């Protein structure tokens, strides 16, 4: 394929239609990115993921001893001290 410099004065009607139907690389990448992003977003929204919420059993109703353990919060970088309520090795409250 040989690259030829475009000349606006020598454009035939057929060539004008072909040039209007083409797109440059940047436009192609933009449109394909939007298309792929839209497909990815649509495929991540699954209707099977939506379920009716059910109440869990209360942690104290299961029996077992609840102990208070001093711990550190890892939500942010500060590391605040908190007391965790642990029942059967599971953090049930704070």
Buried (B, 14 or more C-beta within 10 A) or exposed (E): EEEEEEEEEEEEEEEEEEEEEEEEEEEEEEEEEEEEEEEEEEEEEEEEEEEEEEEEEEBEEEEEEEEEEEBEEEEEEEEEEEEBBBBEEEEBEE
